[in-house]
Amino acid sequence: MRSVRLFDIGWATFTIALLVSQQALSAPIYNITLLPSLTSNCKGCDQYSVGYGLNDLGDVVGQSFAVTSPSGYGYFAATLWTNGTPTNLGKLSGTTDSYAYGINNLGQIVGASAAPPIPNIFGAAWQATE
């Protein structure tokens, strides 16, 4: 603990105690990375992307709103970001939206695919074929 004298009025001395933990002194510094939406090149389109999972290789999974026209029609697409570049992972046959929630170091992705009327939600897994 370190004390700093604030002021002294003769009969009393006021001090402020600075309590700084070693943990606070060595707190990590974070960089923020933009996860662009699948429609980042669509002028006038709404932009939406959310990351939910991260592996040790820096790959991020989540969802992005894939707009199919400037009128705003589109769907939620399970998305993989590799080096900041988004890839639409697709959806199960007969469903309209997909979501990715986790990825491991082998690139295996888990999430869900949904069909109206909600709550018709089905678990889904993606595996790279390359």
C-alpha positions as CSV (number, residue, x, y, z in Angstrom):
1,M,0.0,0.0,0.0
2,R,1.2,3.5,-0.9
3,S,0.0,6.6,0.9
4,V,0.0,10.1,-0.5
5,R,-0.4,13.1,1.8
6,L,-3.4,15.1,0.6
7,F,-3.1,18.1,3.0
8,D,-2.0,18.9,6.6
9,I,-3.9,21.4,8.7
10,G,-1.7,21.2,11.8
11,W,-3.7,19.1,14.1
12,A,-4.8,16.5,11.5
13,T,-3.2,15.0,8.5
14,F,-5.5,13.6,5.8
15,T,-4.1,10.9,3.5
16,I,-5.3,8.9,0.6
17,A,-4.4,5.3,0.5
18,L,-3.8,4.0,-3.0
19,L,-4.6,0.3,-3.1
20,V,-3.2,-1.1,-6.3
21,S,-3.1,-4.9,-6.7
22,Q,-0.5,-6.7,-8.7
23,Q,-3.4,-8.0,-10.9
24,A,-4.5,-4.5,-11.8
25,L,-1.0,-3.5,-12.7
26,S,-0.7,-6.5,-15.1
27,A,-4.2,-6.4,-16.5
28,P,-4.3,-7.5,-20.2
29,I,-4.8,-5.0,-23.0
30,Y,-7.3,-6.1,-25.6
31,N,-7.5,-5.3,-29.3
32,I,-11.0,-5.2,-30.8
33,T,-11.5,-6.8,-34.3
34,L,-14.5,-5.9,-36.5
35,L,-16.4,-9.0,-37.6
36,P,-17.9,-7.8,-40.9
37,S,-21.4,-8.9,-41.9
38,L,-22.0,-11.1,-44.9
39,T,-23.5,-8.1,-46.6
40,S,-20.8,-5.6,-45.8
41,N,-20.5,-4.8,-49.5
42,C,-24.3,-4.1,-50.0
43,K,-24.8,-0.3,-50.0
44,G,-27.9,0.7,-48.1
45,C,-28.3,-2.8,-46.5
46,D,-28.6,-3.3,-42.8
47,Q,-25.4,-4.7,-41.2
48,Y,-25.6,-7.3,-38.4
49,S,-23.0,-9.7,-37.1
50,V,-22.4,-11.4,-33.7
51,G,-19.5,-13.7,-32.6
52,Y,-20.3,-16.4,-30.1
53,G,-17.3,-18.8,-30.2
54,L,-13.6,-18.7,-30.6
55,N,-10.9,-21.4,-31.0
56,D,-7.2,-21.2,-30.2
57,L,-6.4,-20.6,-33.9
58,G,-8.4,-17.3,-33.8
59,D,-11.4,-18.5,-35.9
60,V,-14.7,-17.0,-34.7
61,V,-18.2,-18.4,-35.2
62,G,-21.5,-16.7,-34.8
63,Q,-24.2,-15.3,-37.0
64,S,-24.6,-12.6,-39.6
65,F,-27.7,-11.2,-41.3
66,A,-27.4,-12.1,-44.9
67,V,-29.5,-9.5,-46.8
68,T,-30.6,-10.6,-50.2
69,S,-31.8,-7.2,-51.4
70,P,-31.6,-3.5,-50.4
71,S,-35.3,-3.8,-49.4
72,G,-34.0,-5.6,-46.3
73,Y,-35.2,-9.1,-47.0
74,G,-32.7,-11.7,-45.8
75,Y,-32.0,-14.4,-43.2
76,F,-29.7,-15.1,-40.3
77,A,-26.7,-17.2,-41.4
78,A,-24.3,-19.2,-39.3
79,T,-21.0,-17.5,-40.0
80,L,-17.3,-18.4,-39.7
81,W,-14.7,-15.6,-39.6
82,T,-11.2,-16.7,-40.6
83,N,-8.6,-13.8,-40.5
84,G,-11.6,-11.5,-40.3
85,T,-13.2,-12.8,-43.5
86,P,-16.8,-14.0,-43.2
87,T,-18.0,-17.3,-44.7
88,N,-21.7,-18.3,-44.8
89,L,-21.8,-21.9,-43.4
90,G,-25.2,-22.6,-44.8
91,K,-28.3,-24.2,-43.2
92,L,-30.1,-27.5,-42.9
93,S,-32.5,-28.3,-45.8
94,G,-36.0,-27.0,-45.1
95,T,-34.8,-24.3,-42.6
96,T,-34.6,-20.6,-43.1
97,D,-31.9,-19.5,-40.6
98,S,-28.8,-20.9,-39.0
99,Y,-26.6,-20.0,-36.0
100,A,-23.1,-21.1,-35.0
101,Y,-22.2,-21.1,-31.3
102,G,-18.9,-22.9,-30.9
103,I,-15.8,-24.1,-32.8
104,N,-12.9,-26.3,-31.7
105,N,-9.3,-26.4,-33.0
106,L,-10.2,-29.1,-35.6
107,G,-12.7,-26.6,-37.1
108,Q,-15.8,-28.6,-36.1
109,I,-18.6,-26.1,-35.5
110,V,-21.9,-26.6,-33.5
111,G,-25.0,-24.5,-33.7
112,A,-28.6,-24.7,-34.8
113,S,-30.9,-24.3,-37.8
114,A,-34.4,-23.0,-37.6
115,A,-37.6,-23.2,-39.6
116,P,-40.8,-21.2,-39.2
117,P,-42.9,-21.2,-37.2
118,I,-40.4,-20.8,-34.5
119,P,-39.6,-22.7,-32.2
120,N,-38.7,-25.4,-34.9
121,I,-35.0,-25.3,-34.0
122,F,-32.7,-28.2,-34.9
123,G,-29.1,-28.8,-33.6
124,A,-26.5,-28.6,-36.4
125,A,-22.8,-29.4,-36.8
126,W,-20.5,-28.3,-39.6
127,Q,-17.3,-30.0,-40.5
128,A,-14.8,-28.6,-43.1
129,T,-14.6,-31.0,-46.1
130,E,-11.2,-29.8,-47.3
